[in-house]
């Protein structure tokens, strides 16, 4: 099979709208380039991927690694984000120091970051630490960016997330358009910002259809995984009047709901519609494939690094809380409400 054609400097120039000469200066590490122009070129190289020409490090580029804290198992969701972060950090000529794995949740990392030798800044992915710790880290003048904050970030802390409310609203609007009115909601952990935002989006679309959310049709889980999705779906499907659709906080929980439906002899989507959120690999591997909401996980990683580099260059950021758009993906797990 023929290999992919490698991108050229001309391709990067076309992607950015800059001249070939300007792109060449950036890729050759020459200093006589405006910071904004350099960022445009590096972002375009990131979008073009492995086939793009590799930039050389700028001779006078600031030193210091980027500490990436992701205290979770690096599969599907978190793996996509961290991989994108690492690739983009490399494009900027810096090294990445990774702290990952669930055991890292029990380690007090943030207080020691400003004093850690060779670390210039940090990317914090869904940090479990309370907002007060983030404020203390900021007050020490240490540059960092939060990806997918668990709680509403303080207004002067830089954060990147997906449009959870808009995604939830689009998903529930799709379910409502199919005729479903009795919809079971399997929500994420209580007091998580994404949980609250998605739930608000779900209820907004139900309200548009004149439906008030029924308390008995709502379940929250302590951990957003397949097993807890299964247990919550089992409770909802065993109600005297079961729902005709289940909307889960994420794709993993929706897969758990599919399992609960199969145990009860329910055909999806003929007897029951099921939907998730995230559009990770498991959503396409499920049977039937899941209707879901696609989050721009890799773009979240790239955007976070770009914002951090601007902080390290002491640029003023006008947009501190960046929310990236989501996309409804309709597949085989949702269908018309049964009569």
Secondary structure as UniProt FT lines:
FT   HELIX           9..16
FT   HELIX           20..27
FT   TURN            28..29
FT   HELIX           35..48
FT   HELIX           49..51
FT   TURN            59..60
FT   STRAND          65..70
FT   HELIX           76..91
FT   TURN            92..93
FT   STRAND          96..100
FT   HELIX           102..106
FT   HELIX           110..113
FT   TURN            114..115
FT   TURN            117..118
FT   STRAND          119..125
FT   HELIX           131..139
FT   TURN            140..141
FT   STRAND          143..147
FT   TURN            155..156
FT   STRAND          159..162
FT   HELIX           164..177
FT   TURN            178..179
FT   STRAND          183..187
FT   TURN            190..191
FT   HELIX           193..208
FT   TURN            209..210
FT   HELIX           215..217
FT   STRAND          218..220
FT   HELIX           226..237
FT   STRAND          245..248
FT   HELIX           251..263
FT   TURN            264..265
FT   TURN            268..271
FT   STRAND          273..275
FT   HELIX           281..285
FT   STRAND          291..294
FT   HELIX           297..312
FT   TURN            313..314
FT   STRAND          321..324
FT   STRAND          327..329
FT   TURN            332..333
//
